[in-house]
Amino acid sequence: MSGSLEQKIEKLNQELASLKEERNKLNLEAKKWAEKRNAIHEQIKDLRTKAAGLKEKRDKLNEKVQELKSLREQAKTKRKEKHAPILKLKEKLRSLTERKPSQSMRNIQREIEKLEWKIQTTSLPVKEEELLINQVRQLEAQLSVHKQIEKSKEELMVLQAEEKALETEAKTYHEKLSELAEQSQKIHEEMLENLNKARSLKAEAANVHQKYVEIRQQAQNLHQKCVELLDKIKIFEKELREAEEKKQAKRQRELRKELEKRAIEKSKRGEKLTWEEFKILAEKGKI
């Protein structure tokens, strides 16, 4: 019986050792899958952090683009406001040019000065003086046309320069916002690329985690088998101990009977008993 139990225990211990080895291999494999999953999660975290930084950068650029658009539209509006008086001045110049005297402004001025000097320094008949005064008035009217033309030209130049400056300003704003919009688009594309990578890695992490769960479950199943085998081994070991104890007790009883028999025979022969032999006979009431 004990030999059979020992064989069973040995066989179960061998099976247990094999299961433990396989379970440990699976636990090691599960650990590798978990490490891979965690590494992917770190990659996802880094990509999302980078995407968030890119989004913030993109949004700031977009805000700047909107500011530049607003400034460009303001410049365009101001340019349009300048264009109306420019057209009005051009029309006025066309009208004045049609009335422009044939003489130059300088010659008219000299003629006026000459006539005024004559009126002031020469004693003239009334009619002749009135005639000269009328000539001065006519020349002054012609001079006024020249002056109005010159003033209108100056005003037109100022307005056209301002219009050109506003046009250049609007163009500068447009070029700058186009440049920033292009940068924003590139950053947006990079952000989407990072988010797509993170999405792809998330799916991969889910697959890796599923693999980890499967391997971990296999290891857990083997562990449960190990526990069951250990329980069986403990039962058999208990049975073996009990069998050994019974065997030992039987042997003790046989030895005691042999010792008692020997003590009785020695007592009959009158031989001196040992303490153990005396004790046994005393317990049995045979002394």
C-alpha positions in Angstrom: 0.0 0.0 0.0 2.7 2.5 1.0 4.7 1.6 -2.1 1.7 2.4 -4.3 1.1 5.7 -2.5 4.8 6.7 -2.8 4.6 5.9 -6.6 1.4 8.0 -6.9 3.0 10.9 -5.0 6.2 10.6 -7.2 4.1 10.6 -10.3 2.0 13.6 -9.2 5.2 15.5 -8.2 6.6 14.9 -11.6 3.4 16.1 -13.2 3.3 19.1 -10.9 6.9 20.0 -11.7 6.0 19.9 -15.4 2.9 22.0 -15.0 4.8 24.5 -12.9 7.5 24.8 -15.6 4.8 25.3 -18.3 2.9 27.8 -16.0 6.1 29.8 -15.3 6.9 29.9 -19.1 3.4 31.2 -19.7 3.7 33.8 -16.9 7.0 35.0 -18.5 5.3 35.2 -21.9 2.4 37.1 -20.4 4.8 39.5 -18.8 6.4 40.2 -22.1 3.0 40.8 -23.7 2.2 43.2 -20.8 5.5 45.0 -21.3 4.8 45.3 -25.0 1.3 46.6 -24.3 2.6 49.2 -21.8 5.3 50.3 -24.2 2.6 50.9 -26.9 0.5 52.8 -24.3 3.5 55.0 -23.7 3.9 55.6 -27.4 0.2 56.5 -27.6 0.6 58.9 -24.7 3.6 60.6 -26.3 1.7 60.9 -29.7 -1.4 62.4 -28.0 0.7 64.8 -26.0 2.5 65.8 -29.2 -0.8 66.1 -31.0 -2.2 68.3 -28.2 0.9 70.6 -28.5 0.5 70.8 -32.3 -3.2 71.6 -31.9 -2.4 74.4 -29.5 0.2 75.7 -31.9 -2.2 75.4 -34.9 -5.0 77.2 -33.0 -2.6 80.1 -32.2 -1.6 80.4 -35.8 -5.3 80.3 -36.8 -6.0 83.1 -34.4 -3.2 85.1 -35.9 -4.5 84.3 -39.4 -8.0 85.7 -38.4 -6.3 88.8 -37.0 -4.4 89.3 -40.2 -7.6 88.7 -42.3 -9.3 91.4 -40.2 -6.4 93.8 -40.7 -6.4 93.0 -44.5 -10.1 93.7 -44.8 -9.7 96.9 -42.8 -6.9 98.0 -45.2 -9.1 97.1 -48.2 -12.0 99.1 -46.8 -9.8 102.1 -46.2 -8.4 101.8 -49.7 -12.0 101.8 -51.1 -12.7 104.8 -49.0 -9.7 106.6 -50.6 -10.8 105.6 -54.1 -14.0 107.6 -54.2 -12.3 111.0 -53.5 -9.6 110.0 -56.0 -12.2 109.6 -58.7 -13.8 112.9 -57.7 -10.4 114.7 -57.8 -9.7 113.2 -61.2 -13.0 114.4 -62.5 -12.3 117.8 -61.1 -8.9 117.8 -62.7 -10.4 116.9 -66.1 -12.9 119.8 -65.7 -10.1 122.2 -64.6 -7.8 121.0 -67.4 -10.5 121.9 -70.0 -10.4 125.4 -68.6 -6.6 125.6 -68.3 -5.2 128.8 -69.8 -2.8 128.6 -72.7 -0.3 130.7 -70.8 1.9 129.1 -68.1 1.3 130.0 -64.5 4.6 131.8 -64.3 3.9 134.0 -67.3 0.4 134.9 -66.0 2.0 135.8 -62.6 4.5 138.1 -64.4 1.8 139.7 -66.4 -0.3 140.4 -63.3 2.7 141.9 -61.5 3.5 144.0 -64.6 -0.1 145.3 -64.8 -0.3 146.0 -61.1 3.0 147.9 -61.2 1.7 150.0 -64.0 -1.6 150.7 -62.2 0.3 151.7 -59.1 3.0 153.8 -60.6 1.4 155.4 -63.6 -1.3 158.1 -63.7 -3.9 156.7 -66.1 -7.2 157.8 -67.3 -10.1 156.2 -65.4 -11.3 154.1 -68.3 -7.8 152.8 -69.1 -7.2 152.0 -65.5 -10.5 150.1 -65.3 -9.5 148.2 -68.4 -6.2 147.2 -66.8 -7.9 146.2 -63.6 -10.3 144.0 -65.6 -7.3 142.5 -67.3 -5.7 141.7 -63.9 -9.0 140.1 -62.7 -9.1 137.9 -65.8 -5.5 136.9 -65.4 -6.1 136.2 -61.7 -9.0 133.9 -62.7 -6.7 132.1 -65.0 -4.0 131.9 -62.3 -6.7 130.5 -59.9 -7.4 127.7 -62.4 -3.6 126.9 -62.5 -3.5 127.0 -58.7 -6.5 124.7 -58.4 -5.0 122.3 -60.9 -1.7 122.3 -58.9 -3.5 121.8 -55.6 -5.7 119.1 -57.0 -2.7 117.3 -58.4 -1.0 117.5 -55.0 -4.1 116.2 -53.2 -4.5 113.5 -55.9 -0.8 112.4 -55.4 -1.3 112.2 -51.6 -4.5 110.2 -51.9 -3.0 107.9 -54.5 0.1 107.4 -52.3 -2.2 106.6 -49.4 -4.3 104.2 -51.6 -1.1 102.5 -52.8 0.2 102.2 -49.2 -3.1 100.6 -48.1 -3.0 98.3 -51.1 0.6 97.3 -50.2 -0.5 96.9 -46.6 -3.4 94.6 -47.6 -1.1 92.6 -49.8 1.4 92.3 -47.0 -1.3 91.1 -44.6 -2.5 88.6 -47.3 0.9 87.2 -47.9 1.6 86.9 -44.2 -1.7 85.2 -43.5 -1.3 82.9 -46.5 2.1 81.9 -45.1 0.7 81.3 -41.6 -2.3 79.5 -43.0 0.1 77.1 -44.9 2.0 76.6 -41.7 -1.2 75.9 -39.8 -2.3 73.4 -42.5 1.0 71.5 -42.2 0.8 71.5 -38.4 -2.8 70.3 -38.7 -1.8 67.5 -41.0 1.1 66.5 -38.7 -1.4 66.5 -35.8 -3.8 64.3 -37.7 -0.9 62.0 -38.6 0.0 61.6 -34.9 -3.7 61.0 -33.9 -4.0 58.4 -36.7 -0.8 56.7 -35.4 -2.2 56.8 -31.9 -5.5 55.3 -33.1 -3.7 52.6 -35.0 -1.5 51.8 -31.9 -4.6 51.8 -29.7 -6.0 48.9 -31.8 -2.6 47.2 -31.7 -2.5 47.7 -27.9 -6.0 46.1 -27.7 -4.8 43.1 -29.6 -1.6 42.8 -27.5 -3.7 43.1 -24.3 -6.1 40.4 -25.6 -3.0 38.2 -26.2 -1.8 38.9 -22.6 -5.2 38.0 -21.2 -5.3 34.8 -23.1 -1.8 33.7 -22.0 -2.5 34.9 -18.4 -5.7 32.8 -18.4 -3.7 29.8 -19.7 -1.2 30.3 -16.9 -4.0 30.7 -14.4 -5.6 27.5 -15.6 -2.3 25.6 -15.1 -1.9 27.2 -11.7 -5.3 25.9 -10.7 -4.2 22.4 -11.9 -1.1 22.8 -9.8 -3.2 23.7 -6.8 -5.4 20.6 -7.4 -2.4 18.4 -7.8 -0.9 19.8 -4.5 -4.2 19.0 -2.8 -4.0 15.4 -4.1 -0.4 15.1 -3.1 -1.2 16.3 0.4 -4.1 13.8 0.7 -1.8 11.0 -0.5 1.0 12.2 1.8 -1.4 12.2 4.7 -2.6 8.7 3.8 1.1 7.6 3.6 1.9 9.2 7.0 -1.2 7.4 8.5 -0.1 4.1 7.0 3.4 4.6 8.3 2.1 5.5 11.7 -0.1 2.3 11.8 2.8 0.3 10.6 5.0 1.8 13.3 2.3 1.2 15.9 2.0 -2.4 14.9 5.7 -2.8 15.1 5.8 -1.3 18.5 3.0 -3.6 19.7 4.9 -6.6 18.3 8.2 -5.5 19.9 6.3 -5.0 23.2 4.8 -8.4 23.0 8.2 -9.9 22.2 9.7 -8.0 25.2 6.9 -9.1 27.4 7.4 -12.7 26.4 11.1 -12.5 27.0 10.6 -10.9 30.4 8.2 -13.6 31.5 10.6 -16.3 30.5 13.5 -14.5 32.4 11.2 -14.1 35.4 10.4 -17.8 35.4 14.1 -18.7 35.1 14.8 -16.2 38.0 17.0 -14.0 35.9 17.4 -10.4 36.6 15.0 -8.1 34.6 15.9 -4.9 32.9 13.9 -1.8 34.0 11.9 -1.9 30.7 11.1 -5.6 31.2 10.1 -5.0 34.9 7.9 -2.0 33.8 6.1 -4.1 31.2 5.3 -6.9 33.6 4.2 -4.5 36.3 1.8 -2.8 33.8 0.4 -6.2 32.9 0.1 -7.2 36.7 2.3 -10.1 36.2 4.7 -9.2 39.0 
